[in-house]
Amino acid sequence: MSGMASPDGGGGPVHDTLVTLIATPELEETLVDWLLDRDYRGFTTFDCAGHGVAAGLLSTAEQVSGRQTRVGFWLALSRAEARALVERLGVDLAGAGLHYWLTPLLAAGRIGGSTRPD
């Protein structure tokens, strides 16, 4: 997002919050495009699996394996930006089945480079 500080000590808001988003694989490209269209840069995506989901929400293969295929997203943002992101997603992608959590981010940076302790 424009005006956001880079983890290497640039100006702007401190990235003190890690946003985790969990989406279905079918939603991955839509969510990537949504984030990029709004100038979110430097996020990470990863494959993951959901467990303990109600059987009625699982495909037959997922019921057999006991896991539901998901895609995760990590974004380091300021607390205010993180909350605004979740609110915007709730409007723009309501009903998409996204899950999220916000956690404190103690430090971020390039290994061998500077870090930003909070």
trRosetta pair geometry for C-beta under 8 A, 3 or more apart (Angstrom, degrees):
i j d omega theta_ij theta_ji phi_ij phi_ji
1 4 4.9 86 68 -28 83 124
1 38 6.8 -19 -100 135 90 84
1 39 4.9 93 -120 102 41 97
1 40 5.4 1 -46 -87 80 58
1 41 7.4 -156 -11 11 36 78
1 77 7.5 47 18 -121 128 109
1 81 6.3 -170 45 -150 156 132
2 39 5.1 -28 -24 159 81 155
3 12 5.3 158 165 -125 60 129
3 13 7.6 56 133 3 88 96
4 12 5.5 156 -166 135 16 147
4 13 6.1 -46 -132 50 63 99
4 15 7.3 60 179 -71 107 98
4 77 7.0 -66 -133 -129 136 71
4 78 7.4 -150 -130 -12 93 98
4 81 6.9 46 -101 -89 116 169
5 9 7.7 -63 -179 169 113 11
5 10 4.8 175 -154 80 69 84
5 11 6.1 -134 -103 105 92 22
5 12 3.9 -170 -55 73 75 94
5 13 5.7 -144 -2 69 103 45
5 14 6.2 -11 41 -95 149 32
5 15 6.2 -136 73 -24 98 88
5 116 7.8 110 128 -102 132 165
6 9 7.4 -20 82 41 85 37
6 10 4.1 66 30 9 90 127
6 42 7.7 158 -129 -65 79 163
7 15 6.0 -53 -88 39 81 141
7 42 8.0 179 -8 170 106 151
7 76 6.4 32 -72 99 115 155
7 108 4.0 -89 -137 117 129 104
7 109 4.9 -161 143 -86 106 48
7 110 7.3 135 96 -26 113 68
7 115 7.7 -25 165 -139 97 47
7 116 5.9 -133 -162 6 64 122
8 109 6.0 105 -95 -137 56 87
8 110 6.3 3 -87 3 105 105
8 113 5.8 -45 -122 149 104 134
8 114 5.4 98 -159 57 65 104
8 116 7.9 -135 -99 -39 7 106
9 109 7.9 30 -32 -110 83 115
9 114 5.0 -9 -29 104 124 149
9 116 6.3 176 -79 -78 63 102
13 77 7.8 16 106 179 130 61
13 78 3.6 -51 155 -56 135 141
13 80 7.3 -113 -136 45 152 107
13 81 6.6 151 89 -19 159 123
14 78 6.2 95 68 -103 50 91
14 116 6.5 -173 -149 161 95 133
14 118 6.4 131 153 -105 136 103
15 76 4.0 47 176 150 135 100
15 77 5.9 -33 -133 -86 83 4
15 78 6.3 -88 -101 -59 38 53
15 105 6.0 -38 134 84 82 148
15 108 5.7 -38 89 34 125 146
15 116 7.0 92 49 79 89 146
16 78 6.1 36 27 -134 87 52
16 79 5.8 -31 77 -37 106 89
16 104 6.6 -31 164 -151 81 71
16 105 5.5 -178 -171 55 27 90
16 118 4.9 110 -120 -116 100 153
17 76 7.4 149 79 -155 47 51
17 77 5.5 -35 71 74 98 73
17 78 6.6 49 19 156 106 17
17 79 4.7 122 -36 -89 134 56
17 81 7.7 177 55 64 122 83
17 82 4.2 -81 107 -25 142 154
17 102 5.3 -12 -171 -168 117 101
17 103 7.1 141 -158 70 64 35
17 104 6.7 -53 -104 -113 58 34
17 105 5.7 -128 -54 0 4 104
18 74 6.2 -21 -170 -158 100 96
18 75 7.4 149 -159 76 51 43
18 76 5.8 -26 -101 -98 67 68
18 102 7.3 151 75 -157 49 49
18 103 4.9 -21 59 65 100 90
18 104 7.6 16 13 97 89 15
18 105 4.5 121 -37 -72 88 105
19 73 7.5 -15 112 110 93 94
19 74 7.0 146 77 -156 59 42
19 75 4.4 -11 55 59 110 95
19 76 7.8 -161 17 -75 78 19
19 77 5.9 17 -14 19 116 116
19 82 4.9 -175 -66 -136 110 99
19 85 6.1 -20 -113 81 166 146
19 86 7.3 -158 -136 -55 122 95
19 100 6.6 -24 -169 -161 87 111
19 101 7.9 164 -153 85 46 40
19 102 5.9 -19 -101 -103 65 75
20 72 6.3 -24 -165 -164 91 106
20 73 7.1 148 -157 77 42 57
20 74 6.0 -12 -99 -98 68 70
20 100 6.4 152 84 -155 59 57
20 101 5.1 -1 55 55 107 82
20 102 7.8 -165 22 -77 74 30
20 103 7.1 28 -7 3 110 108
21 31 7.0 -173 125 -172 145 146
21 72 6.9 147 79 -159 53 53
21 73 4.1 -4 54 52 103 109
21 75 7.6 29 -5 2 107 106
21 89 7.6 -151 -117 -125 132 168
21 98 6.0 -27 -163 -165 99 110
21 99 7.3 144 -160 79 48 50
21 100 5.2 -18 -102 -99 64 88
22 48 6.9 -77 -126 73 101 132
22 50 7.0 106 169 -74 138 109
22 70 5.2 5 -172 171 95 139
22 71 7.5 153 -155 77 50 43
22 72 5.5 -20 -99 -101 70 74
22 73 7.9 -154 -66 20 30 75
22 98 7.0 142 71 -162 54 57
22 99 4.3 -12 56 61 108 101
22 100 7.2 -165 16 -74 75 39
23 27 4.2 -115 174 84 119 123
23 28 6.2 156 97 -75 125 55
23 31 5.5 -138 -53 -22 171 155
23 70 6.6 140 71 -166 33 85
23 71 5.2 -29 68 65 88 93
23 72 7.8 161 22 -89 72 26
23 73 7.1 32 2 -11 112 109
23 96 7.2 -16 -134 139 100 113
23 97 7.4 110 -140 93 58 86
23 98 5.5 -17 -92 -108 84 79
23 99 8.0 -163 -64 28 44 69
24 27 4.8 89 58 6 80 104
24 28 7.7 -110 99 -32 49 75
24 69 7.8 68 -152 97 63 78
24 70 6.6 -69 -101 -120 35 66
24 71 7.3 21 118 17 15 93
24 96 7.9 -138 19 166 104 82
24 97 6.1 41 -24 85 110 131
25 28 5.5 -19 -160 -20 44 118
25 69 5.7 -8 -28 125 121 113
25 70 7.2 -150 -43 -134 72 20
25 71 5.5 114 -96 -29 55 111
27 30 5.3 -68 -161 49 58 115
27 31 5.4 53 146 -24 88 110
27 71 7.4 -159 72 45 82 120
27 93 7.7 88 -157 -161 126 134
27 96 5.7 105 -118 178 143 117
27 97 7.5 -162 -31 62 152 97
27 98 7.3 -144 140 -74 161 88
28 31 6.1 -68 -150 39 23 105
28 32 6.3 23 157 -19 65 107
28 45 6.9 85 -152 -159 106 145
28 71 4.5 41 -91 39 108 171
29 32 5.5 -49 -142 36 34 113
29 33 6.2 33 158 -16 65 106
30 33 5.9 -59 -151 40 27 109
30 34 6.2 31 151 -24 64 108
30 93 7.6 131 131 -111 121 123
30 96 7.9 -144 99 -138 140 142
31 34 5.3 -48 -142 34 34 116
31 35 6.4 33 158 -17 65 103
31 71 7.9 171 50 95 138 126
31 73 6.7 -124 137 -45 133 149
31 93 7.3 27 -93 -93 86 163
31 98 7.7 132 -98 -98 133 123
32 35 6.0 -59 -152 37 28 108
32 36 6.3 19 156 -12 65 111
32 45 7.0 -35 -85 -56 107 145
33 36 5.9 -60 -142 43 30 107
33 37 5.9 33 159 -23 66 110
34 37 5.9 -56 -145 35 24 112
34 38 6.7 4 159 -3 59 112
34 89 7.8 93 139 -107 145 83
34 92 6.7 146 -147 124 130 141
34 93 7.0 -23 -103 -49 169 125
35 38 6.2 -75 -154 46 28 99
35 40 4.1 -68 -176 60 89 127
35 43 6.1 -46 163 18 155 151
35 73 7.6 -173 -53 -162 154 148
35 75 7.6 -152 -142 -80 135 138
36 39 7.6 46 -173 -75 35 19
36 40 6.8 -85 -74 58 31 76
36 41 7.7 71 -119 -84 67 65
38 88 7.5 115 -123 135 164 157
40 43 5.9 24 143 -27 110 124
40 75 6.2 -32 -172 -129 127 137
40 85 7.5 70 -85 -115 138 126
42 75 7.8 104 92 -136 77 71
42 76 7.3 -53 117 41 117 97
43 73 5.7 9 166 -172 127 96
43 74 6.3 170 -163 82 76 50
43 75 4.4 -30 -108 -88 108 84
44 73 7.0 152 82 -156 51 48
44 74 4.4 -2 56 51 102 102
44 75 7.9 -171 25 -66 67 46
45 71 6.0 -4 -170 177 105 106
45 72 6.8 153 -157 83 53 52
45 73 5.4 -21 -100 -97 72 70
46 71 7.2 155 78 -162 36 61
46 72 4.8 -18 63 61 88 102
46 73 8.0 174 21 -76 71 28
46 74 7.5 25 3 -8 111 104
47 69 7.4 -35 -163 -160 96 89
47 70 7.7 133 -166 83 52 50
47 71 6.3 -41 -105 -107 48 65
47 72 7.6 47 135 17 1 86
48 70 5.0 -35 80 79 85 97
48 71 7.0 128 27 -124 83 15
48 72 4.6 47 -1 -23 133 115
49 67 3.9 3 176 179 129 126
49 68 6.4 138 -166 63 70 42
49 69 6.1 -38 -107 -100 76 39
49 70 6.2 147 -113 22 20 91
50 53 5.3 56 125 -42 117 122
50 67 6.6 142 67 -166 44 68
50 68 4.0 -23 59 61 102 104
50 69 8.0 -41 17 37 83 9
50 70 5.1 81 -28 -26 96 133
51 66 6.7 22 -132 147 90 85
51 67 5.6 -35 -84 -108 77 77
51 68 7.6 -169 -67 18 31 81
53 57 5.2 -95 158 76 113 122
53 58 5.9 131 94 -58 115 101
53 62 7.9 -24 65 152 129 129
53 68 5.0 12 14 -15 151 139
54 57 5.0 80 72 4 86 106
54 58 7.7 -165 96 -13 47 91
55 58 5.6 -62 -153 30 42 115
55 63 5.9 56 -148 -114 91 109
57 68 7.4 -12 116 -96 100 149
58 62 3.8 -137 -165 97 99 117
58 63 4.7 134 112 -60 129 75
58 68 5.8 -118 -108 -84 91 103
59 62 4.6 94 49 8 75 104
59 63 7.1 -134 94 -8 39 85
60 63 5.6 -53 -150 32 32 113
60 64 6.6 31 153 -18 64 104
61 64 5.8 -55 -152 35 33 111
61 65 6.3 17 156 -6 67 111
62 65 5.9 -61 -139 48 32 101
62 66 7.8 -155 169 14 56 7
62 67 6.4 -109 -153 85 78 40
62 68 5.0 40 -155 -96 136 65
62 69 7.2 -115 -97 -3 110 78
63 66 7.6 28 -177 -72 27 42
75 82 7.6 166 96 -107 106 84
75 85 7.1 -158 84 -157 151 174
76 105 5.7 103 -135 -122 96 171
76 108 5.4 64 -140 -93 161 168
77 81 3.9 -125 176 93 118 116
77 82 4.5 156 80 -60 121 79
77 85 6.6 151 6 -15 174 138
78 81 4.5 89 52 10 82 105
78 82 6.9 -145 89 -10 40 87
79 82 5.7 -55 -148 33 30 114
79 83 6.5 26 157 -15 64 105
79 102 7.6 87 -136 176 71 136
80 83 6.0 -56 -149 37 31 107
80 84 6.3 29 154 -17 65 109
81 84 5.6 -56 -145 40 31 112
81 85 6.2 40 153 -26 65 104
82 85 5.7 -50 -150 30 29 115
82 86 6.7 26 154 -15 62 104
82 102 5.2 109 151 -123 137 123
83 86 5.9 -53 -150 36 33 109
83 87 6.4 34 152 -18 65 106
83 102 7.4 -2 -70 -78 67 162
84 87 5.6 -55 -148 38 33 113
84 88 6.3 32 155 -18 67 106
85 88 5.9 -58 -148 37 28 108
85 89 6.3 28 155 -18 64 107
86 89 5.7 -53 -146 37 30 112
86 90 6.4 37 153 -25 62 106
86 100 5.6 -166 -114 95 109 165
86 102 7.3 -76 -41 -50 141 117
87 90 5.6 -56 -154 32 30 117
87 91 6.9 22 152 -13 63 104
88 91 5.9 -59 -155 37 35 106
88 92 5.8 11 160 -1 73 115
89 92 6.1 -64 -129 51 29 96
89 93 5.2 -31 -169 40 71 110
89 98 6.1 -76 159 80 128 163
89 100 7.5 116 75 -47 152 144
90 93 7.6 -39 -79 60 11 70
90 94 5.9 45 175 -84 49 84
91 94 6.3 -16 -143 -38 15 107
93 96 4.2 -31 168 -3 96 142
93 98 6.0 60 114 -16 126 134
104 118 7.4 -142 -180 77 100 145
105 108 5.9 0 165 -39 123 113
105 118 6.9 94 93 -8 65 141
106 117 6.6 -14 161 -142 76 66
106 118 5.7 -134 -149 36 39 99
107 115 4.5 22 180 171 119 118
107 116 5.9 165 -145 71 65 50
107 117 4.7 -21 -88 -91 108 56
107 118 6.8 -155 -69 -2 55 78
108 115 6.7 155 71 -152 22 76
108 116 5.8 -15 51 43 72 101
109 113 5.4 -145 164 89 104 96
109 114 5.3 -124 -146 99 143 49
109 115 3.7 -130 12 -99 140 54
109 116 6.0 144 -55 -3 105 74
110 113 3.5 41 70 24 100 133
110 114 7.6 43 42 42 83 51
